[in-house]
Amino acid sequence: MTPREIRAALILRGVKQRDVAQELGVSEAIVSQVISRKRTSERIERAIARAIGRPVHEVFPKEVA
């Protein structure tokens, strides 16, 4: 999913980036960076995927070189 699609899916579920951040004890900026793929965190990726009800590999596919 693209960052825009992830953000839209969160909105449709009524979940804010702030909600994910608070649940994990991290800053909202870090959650935003993970969504934008400027930072990686399997823990945060799993939480975002869970929040939108999709498997993590669909939300954050790993690129194969």
PDB file of N, CA, C, O and CB in Angstrom:
ATOM      1  N   MET A   1       0.848  -1.184   0.000  1.00  0.00           N
ATOM      2  CA  MET A   1       0.000   0.000   0.000  1.00  0.00           C
ATOM      3  C   MET A   1       0.889   1.241   0.000  1.00  0.00           C
ATOM      4  O   MET A   1       1.979   1.245   0.572  1.00  0.00           O
ATOM      5  CB  MET A   1      -0.962   0.002   1.227  1.00  0.00           C
ATOM      6  N   THR A   2       0.409   2.270  -0.640  1.00  0.00           N
ATOM      7  CA  THR A   2       1.144   3.530  -0.630  1.00  0.00           C
ATOM      8  C   THR A   2       0.874   4.241   0.700  1.00  0.00           C
ATOM      9  O   THR A   2      -0.099   3.928   1.386  1.00  0.00           O
ATOM     10  CB  THR A   2       0.734   4.432  -1.846  1.00  0.00           C
ATOM     11  N   PRO A   3       1.731   5.194   1.061  1.00  0.00           N
ATOM     12  CA  PRO A   3       1.466   5.960   2.280  1.00  0.00           C
ATOM     13  C   PRO A   3       0.074   6.603   2.275  1.00  0.00           C
ATOM     14  O   PRO A   3      -0.603   6.632   3.303  1.00  0.00           O
ATOM     15  CB  PRO A   3       2.526   7.037   2.454  1.00  0.00           C
ATOM     16  N   ARG A   4      -0.345   7.112   1.126  1.00  0.00           N
ATOM     17  CA  ARG A   4      -1.674   7.737   1.025  1.00  0.00           C
ATOM     18  C   ARG A   4      -2.777   6.709   1.293  1.00  0.00           C
ATOM     19  O   ARG A   4      -3.753   7.007   1.982  1.00  0.00           O
ATOM     20  CB  ARG A   4      -1.871   8.375  -0.375  1.00  0.00           C
ATOM     21  N   GLU A   5      -2.619   5.510   0.752  1.00  0.00           N
ATOM     22  CA  GLU A   5      -3.607   4.445   0.967  1.00  0.00           C
ATOM     23  C   GLU A   5      -3.653   4.018   2.435  1.00  0.00           C
ATOM     24  O   GLU A   5      -4.726   3.748   2.976  1.00  0.00           O
ATOM     25  CB  GLU A   5      -3.286   3.231   0.079  1.00  0.00           C
ATOM     26  N   ILE A   6      -2.494   3.960   3.067  1.00  0.00           N
ATOM     27  CA  ILE A   6      -2.444   3.587   4.485  1.00  0.00           C
ATOM     28  C   ILE A   6      -3.169   4.638   5.320  1.00  0.00           C
ATOM     29  O   ILE A   6      -3.982   4.303   6.182  1.00  0.00           O
ATOM     30  CB  ILE A   6      -0.974   3.431   4.966  1.00  0.00           C
ATOM     31  N   ARG A   7      -2.871   5.902   5.061  1.00  0.00           N
ATOM     32  CA  ARG A   7      -3.528   6.976   5.822  1.00  0.00           C
ATOM     33  C   ARG A   7      -5.040   6.956   5.605  1.00  0.00           C
ATOM     34  O   ARG A   7      -5.806   7.149   6.549  1.00  0.00           O
ATOM     35  CB  ARG A   7      -2.957   8.349   5.418  1.00  0.00           C
ATOM     36  N   ALA A   8      -5.470   6.724   4.364  1.00  0.00           N
ATOM     37  CA  ALA A   8      -6.905   6.668   4.065  1.00  0.00           C
ATOM     38  C   ALA A   8      -7.563   5.495   4.785  1.00  0.00           C
ATOM     39  O   ALA A   8      -8.669   5.625   5.308  1.00  0.00           O
ATOM     40  CB  ALA A   8      -7.138   6.553   2.547  1.00  0.00           C
ATOM     41  N   ALA A   9      -6.886   4.356   4.813  1.00  0.00           N
ATOM     42  CA  ALA A   9      -7.432   3.176   5.493  1.00  0.00           C
ATOM     43  C   ALA A   9      -7.566   3.429   6.992  1.00  0.00           C
ATOM     44  O   ALA A   9      -8.543   3.006   7.609  1.00  0.00           O
ATOM     45  CB  ALA A   9      -6.540   1.944   5.243  1.00  0.00           C
ATOM     46  N   LEU A  10      -6.592   4.115   7.574  1.00  0.00           N
ATOM     47  CA  LEU A  10      -6.683   4.452   8.999  1.00  0.00           C
ATOM     48  C   LEU A  10      -7.892   5.354   9.243  1.00  0.00           C
ATOM     49  O   LEU A  10      -8.651   5.137  10.188  1.00  0.00           O
ATOM     50  CB  LEU A  10      -5.380   5.148   9.487  1.00  0.00           C
ATOM     51  N   ILE A  11      -8.069   6.358   8.396  1.00  0.00           N
ATOM     52  CA  ILE A  11      -9.200   7.279   8.550  1.00  0.00           C
ATOM     53  C   ILE A  11     -10.521   6.522   8.450  1.00  0.00           C
ATOM     54  O   ILE A  11     -11.430   6.743   9.250  1.00  0.00           O
ATOM     55  CB  ILE A  11      -9.142   8.396   7.484  1.00  0.00           C
ATOM     56  N   LEU A  12     -10.626   5.626   7.464  1.00  0.00           N
ATOM     57  CA  LEU A  12     -11.861   4.846   7.297  1.00  0.00           C
ATOM     58  C   LEU A  12     -12.175   4.002   8.525  1.00  0.00           C
ATOM     59  O   LEU A  12     -13.340   3.747   8.829  1.00  0.00           O
ATOM     60  CB  LEU A  12     -11.751   3.945   6.073  1.00  0.00           C
ATOM     61  N   ARG A  13     -11.136   3.572   9.224  1.00  0.00           N
ATOM     62  CA  ARG A  13     -11.317   2.774  10.443  1.00  0.00           C
ATOM     63  C   ARG A  13     -11.483   3.645  11.687  1.00  0.00           C
ATOM     64  O   ARG A  13     -11.696   3.135  12.786  1.00  0.00           O
ATOM     65  CB  ARG A  13     -10.133   1.837  10.633  1.00  0.00           C
ATOM     66  N   GLY A  14     -11.383   4.964  11.505  1.00  0.00           N
ATOM     67  CA  GLY A  14     -11.516   5.867  12.641  1.00  0.00           C
ATOM     68  C   GLY A  14     -10.303   5.872  13.549  1.00  0.00           C
ATOM     69  O   GLY A  14     -10.408   6.180  14.736  1.00  0.00           O
ATOM     70  N   VAL A  15      -9.153   5.529  12.990  1.00  0.00           N
ATOM     71  CA  VAL A  15      -7.911   5.464  13.765  1.00  0.00           C
ATOM     72  C   VAL A  15      -6.997   6.591  13.311  1.00  0.00           C
ATOM     73  O   VAL A  15      -6.815   6.811  12.113  1.00  0.00           O
ATOM     74  CB  VAL A  15      -7.208   4.076  13.601  1.00  0.00           C
ATOM     75  N   LYS A  16      -6.427   7.299  14.270  1.00  0.00           N
ATOM     76  CA  LYS A  16      -5.481   8.365  13.965  1.00  0.00           C
ATOM     77  C   LYS A  16      -4.063   7.860  14.211  1.00  0.00           C
ATOM     78  O   LYS A  16      -3.842   6.942  15.001  1.00  0.00           O
ATOM     79  CB  LYS A  16      -5.774   9.631  14.818  1.00  0.00           C
ATOM     80  N   GLN A  17      -3.121   8.472  13.527  1.00  0.00           N
ATOM     81  CA  GLN A  17      -1.717   8.114  13.758  1.00  0.00           C
ATOM     82  C   GLN A  17      -1.375   8.293  15.231  1.00  0.00           C
ATOM     83  O   GLN A  17      -0.593   7.529  15.797  1.00  0.00           O
ATOM     84  CB  GLN A  17      -0.773   8.972  12.875  1.00  0.00           C
ATOM     85  N   ARG A  18      -1.964   9.300  15.836  1.00  0.00           N
ATOM     86  CA  ARG A  18      -1.740   9.557  17.257  1.00  0.00           C
ATOM     87  C   ARG A  18      -2.180   8.367  18.106  1.00  0.00           C
ATOM     88  O   ARG A  18      -1.525   8.032  19.094  1.00  0.00           O
ATOM     89  CB  ARG A  18      -2.488  10.822  17.695  1.00  0.00           C
ATOM     90  N   ASP A  19      -3.289   7.725  17.724  1.00  0.00           N
ATOM     91  CA  ASP A  19      -3.782   6.561  18.468  1.00  0.00           C
ATOM     92  C   ASP A  19      -2.766   5.421  18.433  1.00  0.00           C
ATOM     93  O   ASP A  19      -2.486   4.792  19.453  1.00  0.00           O
ATOM     94  CB  ASP A  19      -5.127   6.086  17.893  1.00  0.00           C
ATOM     95  N   VAL A  20      -2.222   5.168  17.247  1.00  0.00           N
ATOM     96  CA  VAL A  20      -1.216   4.108  17.101  1.00  0.00           C
ATOM     97  C   VAL A  20       0.015   4.460  17.928  1.00  0.00           C
ATOM     98  O   VAL A  20       0.569   3.606  18.621  1.00  0.00           O
ATOM     99  CB  VAL A  20      -0.830   3.905  15.604  1.00  0.00           C
ATOM    100  N   ALA A  21       0.441   5.714  17.852  1.00  0.00           N
ATOM    101  CA  ALA A  21       1.619   6.162  18.592  1.00  0.00           C
ATOM    102  C   ALA A  21       1.429   5.988  20.096  1.00  0.00           C
ATOM    103  O   ALA A  21       2.319   5.486  20.783  1.00  0.00           O
ATOM    104  CB  ALA A  21       1.924   7.624  18.269  1.00  0.00           C
ATOM    105  N   GLN A  22       0.276   6.400  20.603  1.00  0.00           N
ATOM    106  CA  GLN A  22       0.019   6.283  22.039  1.00  0.00           C
ATOM    107  C   GLN A  22      -0.023   4.832  22.483  1.00  0.00           C
ATOM    108  O   GLN A  22       0.478   4.495  23.556  1.00  0.00           O
ATOM    109  CB  GLN A  22      -1.287   6.969  22.400  1.00  0.00           C
ATOM    110  N   GLU A  23      -0.618   3.969  21.665  1.00  0.00           N
ATOM    111  CA  GLU A  23      -0.693   2.548  21.993  1.00  0.00           C
ATOM    112  C   GLU A  23       0.704   1.943  22.145  1.00  0.00           C
ATOM    113  O   GLU A  23       0.926   1.069  22.982  1.00  0.00           O
ATOM    114  CB  GLU A  23      -1.480   1.795  20.915  1.00  0.00           C
ATOM    115  N   LEU A  24       1.640   2.422  21.320  1.00  0.00           N
ATOM    116  CA  LEU A  24       2.986   1.853  21.312  1.00  0.00           C
ATOM    117  C   LEU A  24       3.985   2.637  22.158  1.00  0.00           C
ATOM    118  O   LEU A  24       5.110   2.183  22.368  1.00  0.00           O
ATOM    119  CB  LEU A  24       3.487   1.774  19.905  1.00  0.00           C
ATOM    120  N   GLY A  25       3.585   3.798  22.639  1.00  0.00           N
ATOM    121  CA  GLY A  25       4.498   4.612  23.435  1.00  0.00           C
ATOM    122  C   GLY A  25       5.595   5.262  22.606  1.00  0.00           C
ATOM    123  O   GLY A  25       6.725   5.425  23.067  1.00  0.00           O
ATOM    124  N   VAL A  26       5.244   5.635  21.368  1.00  0.00           N
ATOM    125  CA  VAL A  26       6.191   6.322  20.494  1.00  0.00           C
ATOM    126  C   VAL A  26       5.561   7.636  20.044  1.00  0.00           C
ATOM    127  O   VAL A  26       4.386   7.897  20.305  1.00  0.00           O
ATOM    128  CB  VAL A  26       6.582   5.433  19.263  1.00  0.00           C
ATOM    129  N   SER A  27       6.351   8.450  19.370  1.00  0.00           N
ATOM    130  CA  SER A  27       5.808   9.725  18.904  1.00  0.00           C
ATOM    131  C   SER A  27       4.999   9.533  17.625  1.00  0.00           C
ATOM    132  O   SER A  27       5.205   8.585  16.867  1.00  0.00           O
ATOM    133  CB  SER A  27       6.939  10.738  18.669  1.00  0.00           C
ATOM    134  N   GLU A  28       4.083  10.455  17.415  1.00  0.00           N
ATOM    135  CA  GLU A  28       3.289  10.450  16.188  1.00  0.00           C
ATOM    136  C   GLU A  28       4.195  10.627  14.969  1.00  0.00           C
ATOM    137  O   GLU A  28       3.918  10.086  13.898  1.00  0.00           O
ATOM    138  CB  GLU A  28       2.218  11.563  16.229  1.00  0.00           C
ATOM    139  N   ALA A  29       5.278  11.387  15.137  1.00  0.00           N
ATOM    140  CA  ALA A  29       6.219  11.610  14.034  1.00  0.00           C
ATOM    141  C   ALA A  29       6.857  10.300  13.582  1.00  0.00           C
ATOM    142  O   ALA A  29       7.047  10.080  12.385  1.00  0.00           O
ATOM    143  CB  ALA A  29       7.310  12.607  14.455  1.00  0.00           C
ATOM    144  N   ILE A  30       7.184   9.437  14.528  1.00  0.00           N
ATOM    145  CA  ILE A  30       7.789   8.151  14.167  1.00  0.00           C
ATOM    146  C   ILE A  30       6.789   7.298  13.392  1.00  0.00           C
ATOM    147  O   ILE A  30       7.157   6.661  12.405  1.00  0.00           O
ATOM    148  CB  ILE A  30       8.272   7.399  15.429  1.00  0.00           C
ATOM    149  N   VAL A  31       5.536   7.278  13.825  1.00  0.00           N
ATOM    150  CA  VAL A  31       4.505   6.526  13.105  1.00  0.00           C
ATOM    151  C   VAL A  31       4.383   7.075  11.682  1.00  0.00           C
ATOM    152  O   VAL A  31       4.292   6.300  10.730  1.00  0.00           O
ATOM    153  CB  VAL A  31       3.130   6.606  13.847  1.00  0.00           C
ATOM    154  N   SER A  32       4.382   8.374  11.531  1.00  0.00           N
ATOM    155  CA  SER A  32       4.299   8.997  10.215  1.00  0.00           C
ATOM    156  C   SER A  32       5.493   8.610   9.345  1.00  0.00           C
ATOM    157  O   SER A  32       5.336   8.352   8.151  1.00  0.00           O
ATOM    158  CB  SER A  32       4.218  10.519  10.352  1.00  0.00           C
ATOM    159  N   GLN A  33       6.677   8.569   9.936  1.00  0.00           N
ATOM    160  CA  GLN A  33       7.878   8.193   9.186  1.00  0.00           C
ATOM    161  C   GLN A  33       7.818   6.741   8.721  1.00  0.00           C
ATOM    162  O   GLN A  33       8.286   6.421   7.628  1.00  0.00           O
ATOM    163  CB  GLN A  33       9.125   8.412  10.040  1.00  0.00           C
ATOM    164  N   VAL A  34       7.251   5.868   9.536  1.00  0.00           N
ATOM    165  CA  VAL A  34       7.102   4.465   9.135  1.00  0.00           C
ATOM    166  C   VAL A  34       6.103   4.366   7.980  1.00  0.00           C
ATOM    167  O   VAL A  34       6.344   3.657   7.004  1.00  0.00           O
ATOM    168  CB  VAL A  34       6.636   3.588  10.339  1.00  0.00           C
ATOM    169  N   ILE A  35       4.990   5.076   8.096  1.00  0.00           N
ATOM    170  CA  ILE A  35       3.994   5.063   7.019  1.00  0.00           C
ATOM    171  C   ILE A  35       4.612   5.578   5.719  1.00  0.00           C
ATOM    172  O   ILE A  35       4.338   5.043   4.645  1.00  0.00           O
ATOM    173  CB  ILE A  35       2.760   5.919   7.404  1.00  0.00           C
ATOM    174  N   SER A  36       5.436   6.606   5.814  1.00  0.00           N
ATOM    175  CA  SER A  36       6.076   7.201   4.635  1.00  0.00           C
ATOM    176  C   SER A  36       7.301   6.425   4.169  1.00  0.00           C
ATOM    177  O   SER A  36       7.920   6.767   3.161  1.00  0.00           O
ATOM    178  CB  SER A  36       6.473   8.628   4.931  1.00  0.00           C
ATOM    179  N   ARG A  37       7.643   5.384   4.908  1.00  0.00           N
ATOM    180  CA  ARG A  37       8.799   4.525   4.607  1.00  0.00           C
ATOM    181  C   ARG A  37      10.133   5.258   4.711  1.00  0.00           C
ATOM    182  O   ARG A  37      11.103   4.905   4.041  1.00  0.00           O
ATOM    183  CB  ARG A  37       8.659   3.944   3.219  1.00  0.00           C
ATOM    184  N   LYS A  38      10.168   6.280   5.557  1.00  0.00           N
ATOM    185  CA  LYS A  38      11.418   6.980   5.834  1.00  0.00           C
ATOM    186  C   LYS A  38      12.144   6.322   7.003  1.00  0.00           C
ATOM    187  O   LYS A  38      13.304   6.625   7.285  1.00  0.00           O
ATOM    188  CB  LYS A  38      11.153   8.466   6.135  1.00  0.00           C
ATOM    189  N   ARG A  39      11.437   5.415   7.676  1.00  0.00           N
ATOM    190  CA  ARG A  39      11.970   4.698   8.834  1.00  0.00           C
ATOM    191  C   ARG A  39      11.306   3.329   8.828  1.00  0.00           C
ATOM    192  O   ARG A  39      10.181   3.185   8.350  1.00  0.00           O
ATOM    193  CB  ARG A  39      11.705   5.478  10.199  1.00  0.00           C
ATOM    194  N   THR A  40      11.994   2.327   9.355  1.00  0.00           N
ATOM    195  CA  THR A  40      11.392   0.999   9.448  1.00  0.00           C
ATOM    196  C   THR A  40      11.282   0.573  10.905  1.00  0.00           C
ATOM    197  O   THR A  40      12.147   0.872  11.727  1.00  0.00           O
ATOM    198  CB  THR A  40      12.214  -0.030   8.648  1.00  0.00           C
ATOM    199  N   SER A  41      10.218  -0.120  11.198  1.00  0.00           N
ATOM    200  CA  SER A  41       9.995  -0.692  12.523  1.00  0.00           C
ATOM    201  C   SER A  41       8.941  -1.780  12.367  1.00  0.00           C
ATOM    202  O   SER A  41       7.773  -1.491  12.110  1.00  0.00           O
ATOM    203  CB  SER A  41       9.547   0.405  13.570  1.00  0.00           C
ATOM    204  N   GLU A  42       9.356  -3.022  12.523  1.00  0.00           N
ATOM    205  CA  GLU A  42       8.399  -4.120  12.386  1.00  0.00           C
ATOM    206  C   GLU A  42       7.270  -3.988  13.400  1.00  0.00           C
ATOM    207  O   GLU A  42       6.118  -4.285  13.085  1.00  0.00           O
ATOM    208  CB  GLU A  42       9.103  -5.471  12.557  1.00  0.00           C
ATOM    209  N   ARG A  43       7.585  -3.552  14.600  1.00  0.00           N
ATOM    210  CA  ARG A  43       6.575  -3.396  15.653  1.00  0.00           C
ATOM    211  C   ARG A  43       5.505  -2.387  15.240  1.00  0.00           C
ATOM    212  O   ARG A  43       4.311  -2.646  15.391  1.00  0.00           O
ATOM    213  CB  ARG A  43       7.237  -2.953  16.972  1.00  0.00           C
ATOM    214  N   ILE A  44       5.934  -1.243  14.723  1.00  0.00           N
ATOM    215  CA  ILE A  44       4.990  -0.205  14.308  1.00  0.00           C
ATOM    216  C   ILE A  44       4.242  -0.640  13.050  1.00  0.00           C
ATOM    217  O   ILE A  44       3.044  -0.387  12.923  1.00  0.00           O
ATOM    218  CB  ILE A  44       5.724   1.132  14.062  1.00  0.00           C
ATOM    219  N   GLU A  45       4.936  -1.286  12.128  1.00  0.00           N
ATOM    220  CA  GLU A  45       4.269  -1.792  10.924  1.00  0.00           C
ATOM    221  C   GLU A  45       3.158  -2.772  11.294  1.00  0.00           C
ATOM    222  O   GLU A  45       2.065  -2.712  10.731  1.00  0.00           O
ATOM    223  CB  GLU A  45       5.287  -2.472   9.985  1.00  0.00           C
ATOM    224  N   ARG A  46       3.433  -3.675  12.237  1.00  0.00           N
ATOM    225  CA  ARG A  46       2.408  -4.639  12.668  1.00  0.00           C
ATOM    226  C   ARG A  46       1.214  -3.928  13.286  1.00  0.00           C
ATOM    227  O   ARG A  46       0.070  -4.302  13.030  1.00  0.00           O
ATOM    228  CB  ARG A  46       2.997  -5.640  13.674  1.00  0.00           C
ATOM    229  N   ALA A  47       1.469  -2.906  14.097  1.00  0.00           N
ATOM    230  CA  ALA A  47       0.378  -2.173  14.754  1.00  0.00           C
ATOM    231  C   ALA A  47      -0.485  -1.435  13.731  1.00  0.00           C
ATOM    232  O   ALA A  47      -1.709  -1.404  13.854  1.00  0.00           O
ATOM    233  CB  ALA A  47       0.944  -1.175  15.781  1.00  0.00           C
ATOM    234  N   ILE A  48       0.146  -0.847  12.732  1.00  0.00           N
ATOM    235  CA  ILE A  48      -0.604  -0.137  11.693  1.00  0.00           C
ATOM    236  C   ILE A  48      -1.446  -1.131  10.898  1.00  0.00           C
ATOM    237  O   ILE A  48      -2.626  -0.885  10.644  1.00  0.00           O
ATOM    238  CB  ILE A  48       0.356   0.642  10.749  1.00  0.00           C
ATOM    239  N   ALA A  49      -0.850  -2.239  10.510  1.00  0.00           N
ATOM    240  CA  ALA A  49      -1.580  -3.263   9.750  1.00  0.00           C
ATOM    241  C   ALA A  49      -2.762  -3.790  10.555  1.00  0.00           C
ATOM    242  O   ALA A  49      -3.856  -3.969  10.020  1.00  0.00           O
ATOM    243  CB  ALA A  49      -0.641  -4.425   9.364  1.00  0.00           C
ATOM    244  N   ARG A  50      -2.538  -4.035  11.834  1.00  0.00           N
ATOM    245  CA  ARG A  50      -3.616  -4.516  12.707  1.00  0.00           C
ATOM    246  C   ARG A  50      -4.732  -3.475  12.781  1.00  0.00           C
ATOM    247  O   ARG A  50      -5.912  -3.826  12.756  1.00  0.00           O
ATOM    248  CB  ARG A  50      -3.074  -4.830  14.130  1.00  0.00           C
ATOM    249  N   ALA A  51      -4.364  -2.198  12.872  1.00  0.00           N
ATOM    250  CA  ALA A  51      -5.356  -1.123  12.990  1.00  0.00           C
ATOM    251  C   ALA A  51      -6.246  -1.025  11.753  1.00  0.00           C
ATOM    252  O   ALA A  51      -7.407  -0.629  11.851  1.00  0.00           O
ATOM    253  CB  ALA A  51      -4.655   0.211  13.224  1.00  0.00           C
ATOM    254  N   ILE A  52      -5.704  -1.384  10.594  1.00  0.00           N
ATOM    255  CA  ILE A  52      -6.521  -1.300   9.376  1.00  0.00           C
ATOM    256  C   ILE A  52      -7.033  -2.667   8.932  1.00  0.00           C
ATOM    257  O   ILE A  52      -7.697  -2.778   7.901  1.00  0.00           O
ATOM    258  CB  ILE A  52      -5.716  -0.665   8.249  1.00  0.00           C
ATOM    259  N   GLY A  53      -6.729  -3.695   9.700  1.00  0.00           N
ATOM    260  CA  GLY A  53      -7.283  -5.014   9.420  1.00  0.00           C
ATOM    261  C   GLY A  53      -6.715  -5.700   8.193  1.00  0.00           C
ATOM    262  O   GLY A  53      -7.419  -6.440   7.506  1.00  0.00           O
ATOM    263  N   ARG A  54      -5.450  -5.457   7.920  1.00  0.00           N
ATOM    264  CA  ARG A  54      -4.796  -6.072   6.755  1.00  0.00           C
ATOM    265  C   ARG A  54      -3.524  -6.771   7.211  1.00  0.00           C
ATOM    266  O   ARG A  54      -2.926  -6.369   8.209  1.00  0.00           O
ATOM    267  CB  ARG A  54      -4.474  -5.005   5.657  1.00  0.00           C
ATOM    268  N   PRO A  55      -3.101  -7.809   6.500  1.00  0.00           N
ATOM    269  CA  PRO A  55      -1.825  -8.453   6.825  1.00  0.00           C
ATOM    270  C   PRO A  55      -0.665  -7.483   6.605  1.00  0.00           C
ATOM    271  O   PRO A  55      -0.674  -6.687   5.667  1.00  0.00           O
ATOM    272  CB  PRO A  55      -1.626  -9.725   5.973  1.00  0.00           C
ATOM    273  N   VAL A  56       0.312  -7.564   7.468  1.00  0.00           N
ATOM    274  CA  VAL A  56       1.438  -6.632   7.396  1.00  0.00           C
ATOM    275  C   VAL A  56       2.147  -6.722   6.045  1.00  0.00           C
ATOM    276  O   VAL A  56       2.623  -5.704   5.541  1.00  0.00           O
ATOM    277  CB  VAL A  56       2.431  -6.910   8.528  1.00  0.00           C
ATOM    278  N   HIS A  57       2.230  -7.902   5.451  1.00  0.00           N
ATOM    279  CA  HIS A  57       2.927  -8.027   4.160  1.00  0.00           C
ATOM    280  C   HIS A  57       2.170  -7.337   3.024  1.00  0.00           C
ATOM    281  O   HIS A  57       2.765  -7.027   1.992  1.00  0.00           O
ATOM    282  CB  HIS A  57       3.131  -9.501   3.816  1.00  0.00           C
ATOM    283  N   GLU A  58       0.873  -7.093   3.197  1.00  0.00           N
ATOM    284  CA  GLU A  58       0.115  -6.333   2.194  1.00  0.00           C
ATOM    285  C   GLU A  58       0.287  -4.829   2.390  1.00  0.00           C
ATOM    286  O   GLU A  58       0.332  -4.064   1.427  1.00  0.00           O
ATOM    287  CB  GLU A  58      -1.375  -6.699   2.258  1.00  0.00           C
ATOM    288  N   VAL A  59       0.381  -4.428   3.631  1.00  0.00           N
ATOM    289  CA  VAL A  59       0.501  -2.999   3.940  1.00  0.00           C
ATOM    290  C   VAL A  59       1.926  -2.511   3.693  1.00  0.00           C
ATOM    291  O   VAL A  59       2.135  -1.437   3.129  1.00  0.00           O
ATOM    292  CB  VAL A  59       0.092  -2.724   5.401  1.00  0.00           C
ATOM    293  N   PHE A  60       2.899  -3.310   4.121  1.00  0.00           N
ATOM    294  CA  PHE A  60       4.313  -2.957   3.984  1.00  0.00           C
ATOM    295  C   PHE A  60       5.061  -4.080   3.271  1.00  0.00           C
ATOM    296  O   PHE A  60       5.839  -4.802   3.895  1.00  0.00           O
ATOM    297  CB  PHE A  60       4.948  -2.678   5.371  1.00  0.00           C
ATOM    298  N   PRO A  61       4.831  -4.230   1.966  1.00  0.00           N
ATOM    299  CA  PRO A  61       5.534  -5.303   1.252  1.00  0.00           C
ATOM    300  C   PRO A  61       7.038  -5.039   1.241  1.00  0.00           C
ATOM    301  O   PRO A  61       7.488  -3.908   1.062  1.00  0.00           O
ATOM    302  CB  PRO A  61       5.003  -5.435  -0.197  1.00  0.00           C
ATOM    303  N   LYS A  62       7.782  -6.091   1.432  1.00  0.00           N
ATOM    304  CA  LYS A  62       9.243  -5.967   1.407  1.00  0.00           C
ATOM    305  C   LYS A  62       9.702  -6.065  -0.038  1.00  0.00           C
ATOM    306  O   LYS A  62       9.311  -6.973  -0.771  1.00  0.00           O
ATOM    307  CB  LYS A  62       9.930  -7.069   2.291  1.00  0.00           C
ATOM    308  N   GLU A  63      10.528  -5.126  -0.430  1.00  0.00           N
ATOM    309  CA  GLU A  63      11.022  -5.117  -1.806  1.00  0.00           C
ATOM    310  C   GLU A  63      12.074  -6.203  -1.972  1.00  0.00           C
ATOM    311  O   GLU A  63      12.912  -6.421  -1.097  1.00  0.00           O
ATOM    312  CB  GLU A  63      11.607  -3.728  -2.180  1.00  0.00           C
ATOM    313  N   VAL A  64      12.013  -6.868  -3.096  1.00  0.00           N
ATOM    314  CA  VAL A  64      12.998  -7.896  -3.415  1.00  0.00           C
ATOM    315  C   VAL A  64      13.885  -7.363  -4.523  1.00  0.00           C
ATOM    316  O   VAL A  64      13.406  -6.929  -5.571  1.00  0.00           O
ATOM    317  CB  VAL A  64      12.315  -9.239  -3.835  1.00  0.00           C
ATOM    318  N   ALA A  65      15.184  -7.401  -4.275  1.00  0.00           N
ATOM    319  CA  ALA A  65      16.126  -6.856  -5.270  1.00  0.00           C
ATOM    320  C   ALA A  65      16.453  -7.865  -6.341  1.00  0.00           C
ATOM    321  O   ALA A  65      17.228  -7.571  -7.251  1.00  0.00           O
ATOM    322  CB  ALA A  65      17.409  -6.401  -4.598  1.00  0.00           C
TER     323      ALA A  65
END
